[in-house]
């Protein structure tokens, strides 16, 4: 007997759909004892629905008969609890997806590498199988097409979360990492992915990170790995440097601890050495043009000039200091009415008068609590403080004030800018707020912008830009022609030079924590020279430490392992 059931459900008002469901246990045909029914589900926003409780009106020949049939259990459409464990066991016992060491070289090869997950204590999240399913489909397809497929899995297991958990609980990060890896492996196997588990790797194993150390040595020997003092996001509570995306509203994403900007000596990789090649090779990529344009903007190549300004003290006396700025608009040199240095500029302490020192120091502290994104937000109110010193504009000899403002970043260009408020919106807002003079030097092509009430950054003819004493005159020239003439003048008078700059920064990576691979270099105590270790000594194995807590000074916990360091030097 086959029973037809039509049910009309009144659902709570947050169900905004009308749907028809057929609940046949397809593909199994209904048997004489199987209850088959259809449901029509709809929404009714009824104020008298007894606090949105679900109500149903069921029409059938016999309600008792329906209740009796309802108790009968239909067969499963897909008995995964029987099929999947059986096949997963078979695959593991027979190493079905292992790529043999000796392969049939007549077949094409296909290497499918997933991004290794970080084995957190929470286990897999939905984003992991989302990507892994796609690559697994491809791996299986290529195997069926006769390819030699290599499809491994591994664990990106070094990092801050494991170490922070270890500090909080007293458990060594290696212990928690191994436990988390076991959980991830079990979960991935239960999903049936066709990984070659014989080739499983972990970034915490010396057999793996000997090769990351080897790569570092090659970069170091080529001068592409170096140390520099740069402003970083420093979290005193975590004892480490954080990436920009790890800082939210001035606190760490993990633990919500305060984060400040602090100059620290860090290891850098000189990826800017490849900036032009990255730009040029974008043209050969089969990518959407919008994506390639995003990449170009990220690299941010610009052509301009570095200009030098002599520093004057508060009495107008020239000091033995020159402030170098980078500009993409050398044509506006006569419109410079003040300079701005970043709060983290390396020369700032030498550019401040005693009368202004306290104000500047307080401003530096306030700026250190902001991220680069917060500081460069165009819509934010500009803030700054006068340094008490001046600089001499090399084009016209005028003394102009030096200001400290956080809308200038120490990591871009030289960490200082020449401010032209007539032709830059940020400089204009700042000048209006602090009553700094504004000098127009570009007559706009757009006549509607000739009222000189707002800043104008477009094309035009140069005006108010001639000085006999400096020997520079660019009046009447167009912007591009004027820029070239200014650069030639600056190079001939040693006031500047042509310069190509990039928004792309060298890659900073920090080592203030314990749970990570050691750098394969040593520092000589007598000279401070950095010496690379011989490749034959790799891997430099991370020592076992009972105390792996941060030092709080930026010095890594490995500094506590004195005997390990001495042993490595022998």
DRENMARPA-495195 format. One record per residue (C-alpha): residue in one letter; x, z, y; residue number from 1. Coordinates in pm, whole numbers, plus 32768, in hexadecimal, padded with zeros to 4 digits. Example, Ala and Ser with C-alpha at 12.3 -4.5 7.8 and 13.67 -1.06 7.14 Angstrom:
% residues 2
{'a' {84CE 830C 7E3E} 1}
{'s' {8557 82CA 7F96} 2}
END
This chain:
% residues 570
{'x' {8000 8000 8000} 1}
{'x' {807F 7FAA 8160} 2}
{'x' {7FFE 8071 8287} 3}
{'x' {7FFB 7FE8 83EE} 4}
{'x' {8020 80F4 84F9} 5}
{'x' {7FF2 80B4 866D} 6}
{'x' {8063 81D7 8747} 7}
{'x' {8041 81ED 88C1} 8}
{'x' {812D 82F4 894F} 9}
{'x' {8118 8389 8AAA} 10}
{'x' {8284 83D5 8B04} 11}
{'x' {8317 849A 8C28} 12}
{'x' {8330 83DC 8D6F} 13}
{'x' {84A9 83AA 8D58} 14}
{'x' {8475 82A7 8C41} 15}
{'x' {8461 816A 8D0F} 16}
{'x' {842F 8063 8C02} 17}
{'x' {8328 7FBF 8B29} 18}
{'x' {83B0 7F6F 89D3} 19}
{'x' {8332 7F00 887F} 20}
{'x' {83E0 7F85 874B} 21}
{'x' {83BB 7F0E 85E7} 22}
{'x' {8436 8016 84F7} 23}
{'x' {8446 7F4E 83B3} 24}
{'x' {856C 7FBF 82E1} 25}
{'x' {85F0 7E59 82E7} 26}
{'x' {8694 7DAF 822D} 27}
{'x' {85F3 7E73 810E} 28}
{'x' {8497 7DF1 80C2} 29}
{'x' {837E 7EF1 80D2} 30}
{'x' {8322 7F7F 7F80} 31}
{'x' {81BC 7FE4 7F20} 32}
{'x' {8214 814A 7F7F} 33}
{'x' {82BF 80F9 80CA} 34}
{'x' {820E 814E 820D} 35}
{'x' {823C 8037 830C} 36}
{'x' {81C7 806A 8470} 37}
{'x' {81EF 7FE2 85CE} 38}
{'x' {8217 80AB 870D} 39}
{'x' {81B6 8040 886B} 40}
{'x' {826F 8119 8966} 41}
{'x' {8207 811C 8AD2} 42}
{'x' {821F 81F2 8C08} 43}
{'x' {8103 82A0 8CB7} 44}
{'x' {8147 8375 8DE8} 45}
{'x' {8027 8465 8DB1} 46}
{'x' {801A 859E 8E84} 47}
{'x' {7F51 864C 8D74} 48}
{'x' {804E 8619 8C60} 49}
{'x' {8086 878C 8C2D} 50}
{'x' {81DF 8799 8CCF} 51}
{'x' {8246 8646 8C45} 52}
{'x' {821B 86AE 8ADA} 53}
{'x' {81FD 8585 89EF} 54}
{'x' {809C 853E 8978} 55}
{'x' {803A 843E 8873} 56}
{'x' {7EF6 839E 880D} 57}
{'x' {7F08 831B 86AC} 58}
{'x' {7E07 8231 8619} 59}
{'x' {7E06 8205 849A} 60}
{'x' {7D15 81FA 8377} 61}
{'x' {7D7D 834B 82FD} 62}
{'x' {7E54 8444 83B8} 63}
{'x' {7E86 8509 8276} 64}
{'x' {7EFF 83D1 81C7} 65}
{'x' {7FF5 838F 82E2} 66}
{'x' {807C 84F0 82CF} 67}
{'x' {80A9 84CD 8159} 68}
{'x' {8161 8382 8177} 69}
{'x' {822F 840A 8299} 70}
{'x' {82D4 84FF 81AC} 71}
{'x' {8355 83E8 80CD} 72}
{'x' {84BF 8393 8127} 73}
{'x' {8508 821F 8155} 74}
{'x' {864C 818C 80D3} 75}
{'x' {876C 8178 81CC} 76}
{'x' {8799 8023 826F} 77}
{'x' {8913 805B 8263} 78}
{'x' {898F 817B 8187} 79}
{'x' {8ACE 81B2 8250} 80}
{'x' {8B02 8307 81B3} 81}
{'x' {8B39 8259 8066} 82}
{'x' {8BE4 8113 80C6} 83}
{'x' {8CD8 8175 81D7} 84}
{'x' {8D8F 8299 812F} 85}
{'x' {8DB7 81CA 7FF3} 86}
{'x' {8E59 80A6 80A6} 87}
{'x' {8F29 817E 818D} 88}
{'x' {8FB7 822C 805E} 89}
{'x' {8FFD 80DD 7FBA} 90}
{'x' {90AC 8057 80F1} 91}
{'x' {9187 818B 810C} 92}
{'x' {91E4 819F 7F9B} 93}
{'x' {9232 802A 7F88} 94}
{'x' {92CD 8011 80E4} 95}
{'x' {91F0 7EE5 811C} 96}
{'x' {9254 7EA5 8283} 97}
{'x' {93C8 7EDF 8260} 98}
{'x' {94A5 7DC7 82DB} 99}
{'x' {95AD 7D94 81CC} 100}
{'x' {971E 7DA9 8229} 101}
{'x' {9755 7C56 8187} 102}
{'x' {9651 7B61 8206} 103}
{'x' {95FD 79F8 81BD} 104}
{'x' {96B7 7954 82DD} 105}
{'x' {95EE 7815 82B6} 106}
{'x' {94C3 78CC 8349} 107}
{'x' {94A2 7909 84BF} 108}
{'x' {94D6 7A6A 8545} 109}
{'x' {93E2 7B2D 861D} 110}
{'x' {9435 7C7B 86BF} 111}
{'x' {930E 7D49 873B} 112}
{'x' {9373 7E86 87F5} 113}
{'x' {9274 7F7A 887F} 114}
{'x' {92C3 8065 899E} 115}
{'x' {9325 81A9 88F4} 116}
{'x' {9234 82C9 893A} 117}
{'x' {92A2 8418 89C0} 118}
{'x' {9241 850F 88AB} 119}
{'x' {917E 8613 896E} 120}
{'x' {90D4 873E 88D0} 121}
{'x' {8F7D 86A9 8918} 122}
{'x' {8FB0 858B 8824} 123}
{'x' {8F4C 8421 8854} 124}
{'x' {8E5F 83C0 896A} 125}
{'x' {8D7E 828F 896A} 126}
{'x' {8E76 81C0 8A31} 127}
{'x' {8F6F 81C1 8912} 128}
{'x' {8E9D 810D 880A} 129}
{'x' {8E0E 802D 8918} 130}
{'x' {8F5E 7F80 893D} 131}
{'x' {8FDC 7FB5 87DC} 132}
{'x' {8EAB 7F0D 8744} 133}
{'x' {8EFA 7DC9 87FB} 134}
{'x' {9064 7DC0 8787} 135}
{'x' {8FFF 7E1B 8624} 136}
{'x' {8F0D 7CF7 8619} 137}
{'x' {9028 7C13 8687} 138}
{'x' {9117 7CA6 8584} 139}
{'x' {9022 7C6F 8468} 140}
{'x' {8FD2 7B10 84E0} 141}
{'x' {9142 7AAF 84EC} 142}
{'x' {917F 7B3A 838F} 143}
{'x' {9062 7A67 8309} 144}
{'x' {90FB 7939 83B9} 145}
{'x' {9240 796D 82F9} 146}
{'x' {9315 7A17 8403} 147}
{'x' {9418 7B23 83C2} 148}
{'x' {9378 7C33 8494} 149}
{'x' {942B 7D68 8518} 150}
{'x' {932C 7E62 859C} 151}
{'x' {93C7 7FC0 85C3} 152}
{'x' {9353 8102 8667} 153}
{'x' {9412 8217 8717} 154}
{'x' {93F6 833D 8804} 155}
{'x' {9460 835A 896E} 156}
{'x' {9492 84CC 8935} 157}
{'x' {9586 854D 8A3B} 158}
{'x' {94EB 85CA 8B7D} 159}
{'x' {9460 86D3 8C61} 160}
{'x' {9319 873A 8BAF} 161}
{'x' {93C6 87A9 8A6D} 162}
{'x' {94CF 8867 8B2C} 163}
{'x' {93D4 890F 8C11} 164}
{'x' {9307 897B 8AE4} 165}
{'x' {9445 8A02 8A46} 166}
{'x' {9497 8ACB 8B7E} 167}
{'x' {9336 8B5C 8B8B} 168}
{'x' {9327 8BBA 8A18} 169}
{'x' {9494 8BF2 89BD} 170}
{'x' {947E 8AE6 88AF} 171}
{'x' {959E 89F1 88A2} 172}
{'x' {952B 8896 8917} 173}
{'x' {95B4 87FB 87D9} 174}
{'x' {94C1 88CA 8708} 175}
{'x' {938D 8869 87D1} 176}
{'x' {93FC 86FE 87E3} 177}
{'x' {941B 86E0 8669} 178}
{'x' {92C7 8785 863B} 179}
{'x' {9223 869B 8734} 180}
{'x' {92C5 8569 8696} 181}
{'x' {9239 85CD 8543} 182}
{'x' {90DD 85DE 85DA} 183}
{'x' {90FD 848D 8687} 184}
{'x' {9180 83E9 8549} 185}
{'x' {905A 846D 847E} 186}
{'x' {8F62 83F1 8581} 187}
{'x' {8FFD 8296 8597} 188}
{'x' {9004 8273 841C} 189}
{'x' {8E94 82D5 840A} 190}
{'x' {8E47 81B0 84F2} 191}
{'x' {8EDF 80C1 83F3} 192}
{'x' {8FDE 8017 84D4} 193}
{'x' {90D8 7F3E 841C} 194}
{'x' {921A 7FDE 8497} 195}
{'x' {9363 7FD3 83DB} 196}
{'x' {9386 814D 83C2} 197}
{'x' {94DD 812B 831F} 198}
{'x' {955B 80C6 8476} 199}
{'x' {94BC 81E7 8535} 200}
{'x' {959D 826D 8648} 201}
{'x' {959A 8389 8743} 202}
{'x' {9650 8386 888F} 203}
{'x' {96BE 84ED 8848} 204}
{'x' {9793 8488 871D} 205}
{'x' {990A 845E 875C} 206}
{'x' {9904 831F 868C} 207}
{'x' {981C 828F 8794} 208}
{'x' {98A6 8313 88DA} 209}
{'x' {9A09 82B4 8882} 210}
{'x' {9996 8158 88E6} 211}
{'x' {98FB 81C7 8A2F} 212}
{'x' {9A47 8274 8A76} 213}
{'x' {9AFE 8133 8A19} 214}
{'x' {9A23 806A 8B09} 215}
{'x' {9A69 8168 8C1B} 216}
{'x' {9BDF 8142 8BE5} 217}
{'x' {9BCA 7FC8 8C0E} 218}
{'x' {9B09 7FF2 8D54} 219}
{'x' {9BFF 80FA 8DCD} 220}
{'x' {9D2C 801C 8D82} 221}
{'x' {9C8B 7F00 8E47} 222}
{'x' {9C4A 7FE3 8F72} 223}
{'x' {9AD1 7FCD 8F42} 224}
{'x' {9AAE 8142 8EF5} 225}
{'x' {9B1F 8226 900D} 226}
{'x' {9AD6 8370 90B8} 227}
{'x' {9A49 8394 9216} 228}
{'x' {99A5 84A0 92EA} 229}
{'x' {983E 8433 9320} 230}
{'x' {96F9 84E0 9385} 231}
{'x' {962E 853B 9251} 232}
{'x' {94F1 85F6 91F3} 233}
{'x' {957D 8749 9190} 234}
{'x' {949F 8848 90E2} 235}
{'x' {9549 899E 90E7} 236}
{'x' {9455 8A34 8FEA} 237}
{'x' {9490 8921 8EEA} 238}
{'x' {95FE 8904 8F48} 239}
{'x' {95FB 878A 8F44} 240}
{'x' {95D5 864D 900F} 241}
{'x' {947E 85AA 8FF3} 242}
{'x' {9416 843F 9017} 243}
{'x' {9324 83EB 9132} 244}
{'x' {9204 83C2 903D} 245}
{'x' {9245 8521 8FB7} 246}
{'x' {91FC 85BA 910D} 247}
{'x' {9092 85E2 917B} 248}
{'x' {903C 866E 92D1} 249}
{'x' {918F 8712 92F5} 250}
{'x' {918E 87C1 91A1} 251}
{'x' {9204 8764 9046} 252}
{'x' {910A 86B3 8F66} 253}
{'x' {9170 87A0 8E4F} 254}
{'x' {9137 890A 8EB2} 255}
{'x' {90D9 88C9 9020} 256}
{'x' {9221 8957 90A2} 257}
{'x' {9299 8912 9209} 258}
{'x' {937B 87E2 9232} 259}
{'x' {946A 87A1 9352} 260}
{'x' {9545 867D 93BB} 261}
{'x' {96B0 86DC 9395} 262}
{'x' {97F7 8616 93A3} 263}
{'x' {98A4 8631 9252} 264}
{'x' {99BD 857E 91A2} 265}
{'x' {9921 84A3 9097} 266}
{'x' {997C 8396 8F9E} 267}
{'x' {9908 823F 900D} 268}
{'x' {98F1 80E8 8F68} 269}
{'x' {9935 7FC8 9054} 270}
{'x' {980A 7EEE 9004} 271}
{'x' {9819 7E62 9167} 272}
{'x' {9944 7D96 90F3} 273}
{'x' {9848 7CBC 903D} 274}
{'x' {9740 7CAC 9152} 275}
{'x' {977A 7B3E 91AD} 276}
{'x' {9783 7AD6 9042} 277}
{'x' {963C 7B8E 9004} 278}
{'x' {959E 7AD1 9125} 279}
{'x' {9621 797D 90BB} 280}
{'x' {95BC 79A3 8F4E} 281}
{'x' {9457 79FA 8FAD} 282}
{'x' {9424 7889 8FF4} 283}
{'x' {945B 7834 8E84} 284}
{'x' {9365 7936 8DFC} 285}
{'x' {9213 78C7 8D79} 286}
{'x' {9162 79E3 8E2A} 287}
{'x' {9036 79E5 8F14} 288}
{'x' {90AC 79A0 9076} 289}
{'x' {900E 7AE4 90F2} 290}
{'x' {90E5 7BAF 9000} 291}
{'x' {921F 7AF6 9066} 292}
{'x' {91CF 7B36 91D4} 293}
{'x' {91AF 7CAA 9187} 294}
{'x' {9309 7C9E 90EC} 295}
{'x' {9396 7BEC 921D} 296}
{'x' {9303 7CF4 9301} 297}
{'x' {938E 7E08 9221} 298}
{'x' {94EC 7D72 923B} 299}
{'x' {94AD 7D45 93B0} 300}
{'x' {95CE 7C67 9418} 301}
{'x' {95FA 7C52 9590} 302}
{'x' {96FF 7BB6 9671} 303}
{'x' {9768 7C61 97B2} 304}
{'x' {988A 7D17 984D} 305}
{'x' {993B 7E63 9853} 306}
{'x' {9970 7ED1 99BC} 307}
{'x' {9A53 7FE8 9A35} 308}
{'x' {99F9 80D9 9B4E} 309}
{'x' {9AF6 81C4 9BED} 310}
{'x' {9A7C 832D 9BF1} 311}
{'x' {9A71 83EE 9D3B} 312}
{'x' {9A55 8565 9D59} 313}
{'x' {9951 8616 9E30} 314}
{'x' {9A33 85E8 9F62} 315}
{'x' {9A4D 8472 9F27} 316}
{'x' {9BB5 8485 9EAB} 317}
{'x' {9C15 8396 9D96} 318}
{'x' {9C62 843A 9C4A} 319}
{'x' {9D3C 83B8 9B32} 320}
{'x' {9C09 835E 9A62} 321}
{'x' {9B54 8215 9A33} 322}
{'x' {99F5 8200 99A7} 323}
{'x' {99AF 80CD 98D1} 324}
{'x' {984D 8048 98B8} 325}
{'x' {97B5 7F2B 97F1} 326}
{'x' {96B8 7E42 9894} 327}
{'x' {9603 7D07 9830} 328}
{'x' {95C6 7CBC 99A3} 329}
{'x' {9717 7CA5 9A54} 330}
{'x' {9666 7BC7 9B54} 331}
{'x' {95C1 7D03 9BE1} 332}
{'x' {9709 7DBC 9C29} 333}
{'x' {96BB 7DD2 9D9E} 334}
{'x' {956E 7E79 9D4E} 335}
{'x' {960E 7FA4 9C9E} 336}
{'x' {95AC 80DE 9D5F} 337}
{'x' {9605 81E8 9C5D} 338}
{'x' {96A3 8216 9B05} 339}
{'x' {960F 82CE 99DC} 340}
{'x' {96D3 8372 98C3} 341}
{'x' {963F 83F2 9781} 342}
{'x' {9636 856E 974F} 343}
{'x' {9725 8547 9629} 344}
{'x' {9820 8467 96DF} 345}
{'x' {9985 84C5 9686} 346}
{'x' {99F8 84CE 97F4} 347}
{'x' {98D0 858D 987D} 348}
{'x' {9986 86D9 98A3} 349}
{'x' {9A7C 8628 998B} 350}
{'x' {9966 858E 9A5B} 351}
{'x' {98B7 86CE 9AC7} 352}
{'x' {98F3 879C 9BFE} 353}
{'x' {98FE 8914 9BE3} 354}
{'x' {97C6 8930 9CB9} 355}
{'x' {9702 885B 9BC1} 356}
{'x' {97A1 88CF 9A7C} 357}
{'x' {9697 89CF 9A1D} 358}
{'x' {9578 88D8 9A5A} 359}
{'x' {9629 87CB 998F} 360}
{'x' {9672 88B5 986D} 361}
{'x' {9506 8923 985D} 362}
{'x' {9497 87B9 9861} 363}
{'x' {9585 8764 9744} 364}
{'x' {94E9 8876 966E} 365}
{'x' {9388 87F9 96B7} 366}
{'x' {93EA 8693 9663} 367}
{'x' {9489 8701 951A} 368}
{'x' {9331 8765 9499} 369}
{'x' {92A6 8603 94BE} 370}
{'x' {92C6 84E0 93CD} 371}
{'x' {934B 838E 943B} 372}
{'x' {91EB 8303 941B} 373}
{'x' {915B 840F 94FD} 374}
{'x' {926C 83D9 95FE} 375}
{'x' {9243 8260 9613} 376}
{'x' {90C7 8256 9613} 377}
{'x' {9071 816F 9735} 378}
{'x' {8F35 822A 9795} 379}
{'x' {8FD1 8382 97A7} 380}
{'x' {901E 8423 98F5} 381}
{'x' {9189 83F3 994E} 382}
{'x' {925A 852B 9982} 383}
{'x' {93BC 8561 99FB} 384}
{'x' {94AB 8632 9AC6} 385}
{'x' {95B0 85D6 9BCC} 386}
{'x' {9714 860F 9B51} 387}
{'x' {97A2 865E 9CA9} 388}
{'x' {9899 853C 9C91} 389}
{'x' {988D 83D4 9D09} 390}
{'x' {9918 8283 9CA4} 391}
{'x' {998B 815A 9D71} 392}
{'x' {98D4 8011 9D41} 393}
{'x' {99F4 7F18 9D12} 394}
{'x' {9929 7DFA 9DA8} 395}
{'x' {98DE 7E94 9EFC} 396}
{'x' {99AD 7FD5 9F09} 397}
{'x' {987E 80B7 9F39} 398}
{'x' {9879 821A 9EAC} 399}
{'x' {9755 8246 9DBD} 400}
{'x' {96E4 8388 9D0D} 401}
{'x' {9720 83CB 9B9D} 402}
{'x' {95F0 8457 9AEA} 403}
{'x' {95C0 84E9 998E} 404}
{'x' {9481 846F 98E4} 405}
{'x' {9408 846C 977E} 406}
{'x' {9372 830F 978C} 407}
{'x' {94D7 8296 975C} 408}
{'x' {9564 82C6 95FC} 409}
{'x' {96CD 8315 95B0} 410}
{'x' {96BB 823A 9479} 411}
{'x' {9668 80F5 9531} 412}
{'x' {9764 8030 95FA} 413}
{'x' {9851 8120 96A5} 414}
{'x' {9756 8238 96D2} 415}
{'x' {9741 81EB 9846} 416}
{'x' {9681 80EA 9913} 417}
{'x' {9683 8059 9A70} 418}
{'x' {9525 8094 9AF4} 419}
{'x' {947E 7F78 9BB5} 420}
{'x' {9328 8008 9C10} 421}
{'x' {92B0 7ECA 9CBC} 422}
{'x' {92CF 7E05 9B79} 423}
{'x' {929A 7EF9 9A5A} 424}
{'x' {9156 7FBA 9A23} 425}
{'x' {91F8 80F5 9994} 426}
{'x' {92F8 8104 9AAA} 427}
{'x' {91E2 80C5 9BA7} 428}
{'x' {910C 81E6 9B27} 429}
{'x' {923A 82CB 9B2D} 430}
{'x' {929E 8264 9C8D} 431}
{'x' {913E 8298 9D14} 432}
{'x' {912A 83F3 9C78} 433}
{'x' {927B 8466 9D00} 434}
{'x' {9274 83A8 9E4D} 435}
{'x' {939E 82CA 9DFF} 436}
{'x' {93CF 8191 9ED1} 437}
{'x' {9358 803E 9E4E} 438}
{'x' {9406 7EF6 9EA6} 439}
{'x' {936B 7DA3 9E52} 440}
{'x' {9466 7C9A 9DE7} 441}
{'x' {938A 7B9A 9D32} 442}
{'x' {9281 7AD0 9DE8} 443}
{'x' {9173 7A91 9CE0} 444}
{'x' {910F 7932 9C7C} 445}
{'x' {8FAF 79BC 9C61} 446}
{'x' {8F3E 79CF 9DCC} 447}
{'x' {8E32 7ACC 9D70} 448}
{'x' {8F4C 7BC2 9D1F} 449}
{'x' {8FFA 7B9B 9E6E} 450}
{'x' {8F5E 7CD1 9F08} 451}
{'x' {907D 7DA9 9E84} 452}
{'x' {8F90 7EC6 9E2D} 453}
{'x' {8FD7 7EC5 9CB5} 454}
{'x' {910D 7E7C 9BED} 455}
{'x' {914C 7D14 9B8C} 456}
{'x' {9224 7CB9 9A5E} 457}
{'x' {91E7 7B42 9A4F} 458}
{'x' {9299 7A0B 9AC7} 459}
{'x' {92DF 79BA 9C33} 460}
{'x' {93DC 797A 9D42} 461}
{'x' {94E3 7A7F 9D9A} 462}
{'x' {94CD 7B23 9EF2} 463}
{'x' {9582 7C3F 9FA7} 464}
{'x' {96B3 7C0B 9ECA} 465}
{'x' {97E8 7BB9 9F96} 466}
{'x' {9914 7C8B 9FFD} 467}
{'x' {9A50 7C0E A0A8} 468}
{'x' {9B20 7D40 A04B} 469}
{'x' {9AEA 7D17 9ED7} 470}
{'x' {9AF9 7B9D 9EE6} 471}
{'x' {99B3 7B73 9E2A} 472}
{'x' {988E 7AA5 9EA7} 473}
{'x' {9770 7A2D 9DCC} 474}
{'x' {965C 79FA 9ECC} 475}
{'x' {9585 78CA 9E89} 476}
{'x' {95E6 78AB 9D1B} 477}
{'x' {94F9 78B6 9BF4} 478}
{'x' {9511 79E5 9B0A} 479}
{'x' {95DC 7946 99F2} 480}
{'x' {96D3 789D 9ADB} 481}
{'x' {96F8 79E0 9BA1} 482}
{'x' {9739 7AAB 9A62} 483}
{'x' {9853 79C1 99F9} 484}
{'x' {98F0 79D4 9B53} 485}
{'x' {98DF 7B52 9B55} 486}
{'x' {9986 7B63 99FF} 487}
{'x' {9A9F 7A79 9A6E} 488}
{'x' {9AD1 7B4D 9BA7} 489}
{'x' {9AD1 7C92 9AE0} 490}
{'x' {9BD6 7C12 99EB} 491}
{'x' {9CB6 7B8A 9AFF} 492}
{'x' {9CA4 7CD2 9BC5} 493}
{'x' {9CB1 7DB1 9A8F} 494}
{'x' {9B5E 7E45 9ADF} 495}
{'x' {9AC3 7DDA 9995} 496}
{'x' {9AAF 7CD8 9881} 497}
{'x' {99BC 7C06 97B9} 498}
{'x' {9920 7CC7 9699} 499}
{'x' {9838 7C85 9572} 500}
{'x' {976E 7DB2 9505} 501}
{'x' {967A 7E03 93EE} 502}
{'x' {9559 7EF0 93C0} 503}
{'x' {95D1 7F06 9259} 504}
{'x' {96A2 803E 922D} 505}
{'x' {97B1 808C 9133} 506}
{'x' {971F 8147 900A} 507}
{'x' {9750 82BE 901D} 508}
{'x' {9754 8392 8EE5} 509}
{'x' {9795 8504 8EDE} 510}
{'x' {9834 85F4 8DE8} 511}
{'x' {97D4 8752 8E5A} 512}
{'x' {9732 87A7 8D0C} 513}
{'x' {97A7 87F1 8BAB} 514}
{'x' {96C6 871B 8AD0} 515}
{'x' {9768 85C4 8AF4} 516}
{'x' {989B 8503 8A87} 517}
{'x' {99E2 856C 8B30} 518}
{'x' {9A9E 8479 8C10} 519}
{'x' {9BDC 8403 8B5E} 520}
{'x' {9CC5 8454 8C81} 521}
{'x' {9D99 8579 8CF0} 522}
{'x' {9DF4 85F6 8E4C} 523}
{'x' {9F60 8656 8E83} 524}
{'x' {9F78 87AB 8F28} 525}
{'x' {A0B0 8762 8FF4} 526}
{'x' {A041 8615 908B} 527}
{'x' {9ECB 8602 904D} 528}
{'x' {9F02 84AB 8FB5} 529}
{'x' {9DF9 8431 8EC0} 530}
{'x' {9E93 83B6 8D7A} 531}
{'x' {9DD2 8306 8C67} 532}
{'x' {9E02 837E 8B04} 533}
{'x' {9E81 828C 89F9} 534}
{'x' {9D73 81D3 893B} 535}
{'x' {9E0B 825A 87FA} 536}
{'x' {9D93 83B9 885B} 537}
{'x' {9C26 8351 8870} 538}
{'x' {9B2F 83E6 8844} 539}
{'x' {9B6F 8510 8927} 540}
{'x' {9A7B 85F7 887B} 541}
{'x' {9999 86E0 893D} 542}
{'x' {9A11 8845 88FA} 543}
{'x' {9930 8955 8871} 544}
{'x' {98E6 8A4A 898A} 545}
{'x' {982A 8B93 8978} 546}
{'x' {97FE 8B95 8AF2} 547}
{'x' {977D 8A40 8B60} 548}
{'x' {96C9 8ABA 8C98} 549}
{'x' {970E 8A01 8DE1} 550}
{'x' {9821 8A8A 8EBC} 551}
{'x' {9748 8A5D 8FF1} 552}
{'x' {986B 89C9 90B5} 553}
{'x' {9857 8865 9036} 554}
{'x' {997A 88A5 8F4B} 555}
{'x' {990B 884E 8DE8} 556}
{'x' {98E5 8955 8CD5} 557}
{'x' {99FE 889F 8C1C} 558}
{'x' {9AEA 893E 8D17} 559}
{'x' {9AB0 8A81 8C55} 560}
{'x' {9B49 89E6 8B1C} 561}
{'x' {9CB3 8A21 8B7F} 562}
{'x' {9D3E 8A18 8A1C} 563}
{'x' {9C8E 88CE 89D8} 564}
{'x' {9D26 8834 8B11} 565}
{'x' {9E82 88B1 8AB9} 566}
{'x' {9E61 882D 8958} 567}
{'x' {9E04 86D6 89DD} 568}
{'x' {9F38 86CF 8AB9} 569}
{'x' {A029 8712 899C} 570}
END
